Amino acid sequence: MENIQHKYVDVKGLKLHVAEIGTGPAVVFLHGFPEIWYSWRHQMVAVAGAGFRAIAPDYRGYGLSDQPPEPEKATFRDLVDDLLAILDSFEIPKAFLIGKDLGVRPAYHFALLYPEKVAGVITLGVPFLRTGPEAFPREFLPKGFYMLRWQEPGRAEKDFGRFDVKTVVKNIYILFSGSELPVAREDQEIMDMVDPSTPLPPWFSEEDLDNYAALYEKSGFRTPLQVPYRAWLEDYGVSELKVKVPALLIMGEKDYALKFLGLSEYITSGKVKEYVPDLETIFMPDGTHFVQEQFPDQVNELVISFLNKHT
């Protein structure tokens, strides 16, 4: 950790924070929510030790990166364009992309637009997903489902605003570490679903929580609520939904995401391969939505094996 360097890349007037360690073929880590570059700490050190260059940006509006001028208008395409600018700034012609949760969208979006710049894609917690209203049928989802609640302008802001940032991050980590979809009762907000006495997961320390809280204290939640939640229906903007690079999906068997409409069958039936033909899928027993922090050694082994295979 102490050998990780921190830099800033100027992208269209925004200073984007990038953590970096190692030399060799580039591996770019794209974080989820409520995560940040720090959520890749175990993987960055491991891949650097295996002869790769690990790069982990904070998205615009997250952590140590600048806020966009109008956070409510931020898009997934912004994250893709920022990634391209970061690679160009570092003079990296081709890279592996590793995305977790919301980071899966820009990873695959980038691979669809610039396959020649991508050596391979690894995703954790979420497979390749189609976009648009038909891929997110709101009418079939529970009304208290956290994504629907956070898509309502102002609702999450009011909910989160009752607590300090550290408590918000703690509550989301606890919720997302479960094996059931976070769904609130009609008379309940998402933050109220967590009993204040609930301990952190055993693999997530108070020091980790402090690091996350400090980064979200700086950025707040304006952009994170826009991307991914309020920009979720945004289209990829390509004519052919076919990923033409090798890919690996790592899922925890106890990941709550598998309870989302048809997601488990979409993966296990092989339907996902209609969009990502060269895909390998690995399920980790007892793994939750945060497998890279929960089981870092096992995830590192899978990641490095994939990188070596496709370098």
C-alpha positions in Angstrom: 0.0 0.0 0.0 2.7 2.5 0.9 4.3 2.1 -2.6 1.1 3.2 -4.4 1.6 6.5 -6.0 -1.1 9.2 -6.5 -1.3 11.4 -9.5 -3.8 13.7 -11.2 -4.8 13.7 -14.8 -6.4 16.8 -16.4 -9.4 15.8 -18.4 -11.4 18.6 -20.0 -10.6 20.9 -17.1 -11.3 18.3 -14.4 -8.4 16.9 -12.3 -9.0 13.2 -12.0 -7.2 11.3 -9.2 -5.4 8.1 -10.2 -3.6 5.6 -8.0 -0.8 3.6 -9.6 1.8 1.0 -8.8 4.1 -1.3 -10.8 5.4 -1.6 -14.3 4.5 -3.7 -17.2 1.3 -4.3 -19.2 -1.4 -1.9 -17.9 -4.3 -3.1 -15.8 -7.0 -0.5 -15.1 -9.3 -1.0 -12.1 -12.8 0.6 -12.2 -14.5 0.8 -8.9 -18.1 0.3 -7.8 -20.3 2.2 -5.3 -19.8 2.9 -2.4 -16.3 2.0 -3.4 -13.3 4.1 -4.5 -9.8 3.4 -5.8 -9.0 2.1 -2.3 -11.3 -0.9 -2.8 -8.7 -2.3 -5.2 -5.8 -2.0 -2.7 -5.3 -5.8 -2.4 -5.4 -6.4 -6.2 -3.2 -3.5 -7.1 -0.3 -4.6 -5.0 -0.7 -8.2 -6.2 -0.8 -7.5 -9.9 2.1 -5.1 -9.6 4.1 -7.9 -7.9 3.2 -10.2 -10.8 4.7 -7.8 -13.3 1.9 -5.5 -14.3 1.1 -1.8 -14.0 -1.9 -1.3 -11.8 -3.9 1.9 -12.3 -7.1 2.8 -10.3 -8.8 6.1 -11.0 -11.5 7.7 -8.9 -14.4 8.6 -11.3 -15.3 12.2 -11.8 -17.3 13.3 -8.8 -15.9 10.5 -6.6 -13.2 10.6 -3.9 -10.2 12.8 -4.8 -11.3 13.6 -8.3 -13.0 16.9 -9.2 -16.7 17.2 -9.4 -18.2 17.8 -12.8 -19.7 21.3 -13.2 -23.2 19.7 -13.3 -23.2 16.4 -11.5 -26.9 15.8 -12.3 -26.0 15.6 -16.0 -23.1 13.1 -15.6 -23.3 10.0 -17.7 -21.7 6.6 -18.1 -20.2 7.9 -21.4 -18.4 10.5 -19.4 -16.6 7.7 -17.5 -15.7 6.0 -20.8 -14.3 9.3 -22.2 -12.4 9.9 -19.0 -10.8 6.4 -19.2 -9.7 7.0 -22.8 -8.2 10.4 -21.7 -6.3 8.7 -18.8 -4.9 6.0 -21.1 -3.9 8.6 -23.7 -2.3 10.7 -20.9 -0.2 7.7 -19.8 0.6 6.8 -23.4 -1.0 3.3 -22.9 -2.1 1.8 -26.2 -3.8 -1.2 -24.7 -4.9 -2.3 -21.3 -6.8 -4.9 -19.3 -10.0 -3.5 -17.7 -11.3 -4.8 -14.3 -14.7 -3.5 -13.3 -16.7 -4.1 -10.1 -20.4 -3.3 -9.8 -21.0 0.0 -11.5 -17.4 -0.3 -13.0 -18.6 -3.1 -15.2 -20.6 -0.7 -17.4 -17.7 1.6 -18.4 -15.4 -1.4 -18.7 -17.7 -3.2 -21.3 -18.8 0.1 -22.9 -15.1 0.9 -23.5 -14.5 -2.6 -24.9 -17.4 -2.2 -27.3 -16.2 1.2 -28.6 -12.4 0.5 -28.6 -11.8 -3.3 -28.8 -8.3 -2.6 -30.2 -7.4 -0.9 -26.9 -8.6 -3.7 -24.6 -6.5 -6.9 -23.9 -9.3 -8.4 -21.8 -12.1 -7.6 -19.3 -12.6 -9.0 -15.8 -15.8 -8.1 -14.0 -16.9 -8.8 -10.4 -20.4 -8.8 -9.0 -22.1 -8.0 -12.3 -22.0 -9.6 -15.8 -22.4 -7.8 -19.1 -25.9 -6.2 -19.0 -28.0 -4.8 -21.8 -29.3 -1.3 -21.2 -32.5 0.6 -21.7 -36.0 0.3 -20.1 -36.6 -3.3 -21.4 -33.5 -4.5 -19.5 -34.7 -2.8 -16.3 -38.4 -3.4 -16.0 -39.4 -1.2 -13.2 -43.0 -2.6 -13.0 -41.6 -6.0 -12.0 -39.3 -4.7 -9.3 -40.4 -4.2 -5.6 -41.3 -0.6 -5.0 -38.8 -0.4 -2.1 -35.9 -1.8 -4.1 -32.9 0.4 -3.3 -32.1 1.3 -7.0 -35.6 2.6 -7.5 -35.5 4.6 -4.4 -32.1 6.1 -5.3 -33.3 7.0 -8.8 -35.9 9.4 -7.3 -34.4 12.9 -7.3 -33.9 14.1 -3.7 -35.0 10.9 -1.9 -31.6 9.4 -1.2 -30.2 12.9 -0.5 -32.8 13.4 2.2 -32.2 9.8 3.5 -28.4 10.1 3.6 -28.5 13.6 5.0 -29.8 12.3 8.3 -26.5 10.7 9.0 -22.8 11.4 8.8 -20.9 10.1 5.7 -19.2 7.4 7.7 -22.5 5.9 8.8 -23.9 6.1 5.2 -21.0 4.2 3.8 -21.1 1.7 6.7 -24.8 1.0 6.2 -24.4 0.5 2.5 -21.5 -1.9 3.0 -23.5 -3.9 5.4 -26.6 -4.0 3.2 -24.6 -4.9 0.1 -22.8 -7.7 2.0 -26.0 -9.6 2.4 -27.5 -12.3 0.2 -30.9 -10.7 -0.3 -31.9 -7.8 -2.5 -32.1 -4.6 -0.3 -35.8 -3.8 -0.4 -37.3 -1.3 2.1 -40.8 -1.3 3.4 -43.2 1.4 2.2 -42.8 3.3 5.5 -39.0 2.8 5.7 -36.0 4.4 4.0 -33.0 2.5 2.8 -30.7 3.7 5.6 -33.3 2.5 8.2 -32.9 -1.1 7.0 -29.6 -1.4 9.0 -29.7 -1.8 12.8 -27.1 0.7 14.2 -25.7 -2.2 16.3 -24.9 -4.3 13.3 -21.1 -4.9 13.1 -19.0 -4.4 9.9 -18.2 -7.5 7.9 -15.2 -9.3 9.4 -13.1 -8.6 6.4 -13.8 -4.8 6.5 -11.9 -2.9 9.3 -12.7 0.3 11.0 -9.5 1.7 9.3 -11.0 0.7 5.9 -14.2 2.4 6.8 -12.3 5.6 7.8 -10.5 5.6 4.5 -13.8 5.3 2.5 -15.5 7.9 4.7 -12.7 10.4 4.2 -12.9 10.1 0.5 -16.7 10.4 0.3 -16.5 13.3 2.8 -14.6 15.1 0.0 -16.8 14.2 -2.9 -20.2 13.7 -1.3 -22.9 11.7 -3.1 -24.2 14.0 -5.8 -22.3 12.4 -8.7 -22.5 8.8 -7.3 -26.3 9.0 -7.2 -26.4 10.2 -10.8 -23.9 7.6 -12.1 -24.8 4.8 -11.8 -28.4 5.1 -10.5 -30.1 8.0 -12.3 -28.2 7.3 -15.5 -28.9 3.6 -15.4 -31.1 3.5 -18.6 -28.4 5.2 -20.7 -27.7 3.3 -24.0 -24.3 2.0 -25.1 -24.7 3.8 -28.4 -23.3 1.0 -30.6 -25.0 -1.0 -33.3 -23.6 -4.4 -32.4 -23.7 -5.6 -28.7 -20.8 -8.0 -29.1 -17.7 -7.9 -26.9 -14.8 -9.1 -29.0 -12.2 -9.5 -26.3 -11.6 -12.4 -23.7 -13.5 -11.9 -20.5 -13.8 -13.3 -17.0 -16.7 -13.0 -14.6 -16.2 -13.6 -10.9 -19.3 -13.9 -8.8 -19.8 -14.7 -5.1 -22.4 -17.4 -4.7 -24.0 -15.3 -1.9 -24.0 -12.1 -3.9 -27.4 -10.3 -3.5 -27.2 -9.3 -7.2 -28.0 -12.9 -8.1 -31.5 -12.4 -6.8 -32.1 -9.6 -9.3 -34.6 -10.5 -12.0 -33.4 -13.5 -13.9 -29.7 -12.6 -13.4 -28.6 -16.0 -12.1 -30.2 -17.8 -15.0 -28.8 -15.3 -17.5 -25.3 -16.2 -16.3 -25.7 -20.0 -15.7 -27.7 -20.7 -18.9 -24.9 -19.1 -20.9 -27.2 -16.4 -22.4 -24.7 -13.8 -21.4 -22.3 -15.4 -24.0 -24.6 -14.0 -26.7 -23.0 -10.7 -25.9 -19.6 -11.9 -24.5 -18.7 -15.0 -26.5 -15.2 -15.5 -25.0 -16.4 -15.5 -21.4 -15.3 -17.7 -18.5 -17.4 -17.6 -15.3 -16.2 -18.5 -11.8 -18.5 -18.7 -8.8 -16.9 -18.3 -5.4 -18.6 -20.2 -2.5 -19.5 -17.9 0.4 -18.6 -14.9 -1.7 -20.7 -11.8 -1.3 -20.9 -8.6 -3.5 -17.4 -7.6 -2.3 -15.4 -10.7 -3.2 -12.2 -8.7 -3.9 -12.1 -7.4 -0.4 -13.6 -10.5 1.3 -11.3 -13.1 -0.4 -8.4 -11.1 -1.8 -6.0 -13.9 -2.2 -8.3 -16.1 -4.2 -9.5 -13.2 -6.4 -5.9 -12.1 -6.9 -5.0 -15.6 -8.1 -7.9 -15.7 -10.6 -7.0 -12.2 -11.9 -3.3 -12.9 -12.3 -4.0 -16.2 -14.0 -6.3 -14.4 -16.5 -3.8 -11.6 -17.1 -0.9 -14.1 -17.7 -3.1 -16.1 -20.1 -4.0 -13.2 -22.3 -0.7 -11.1 -22.2 
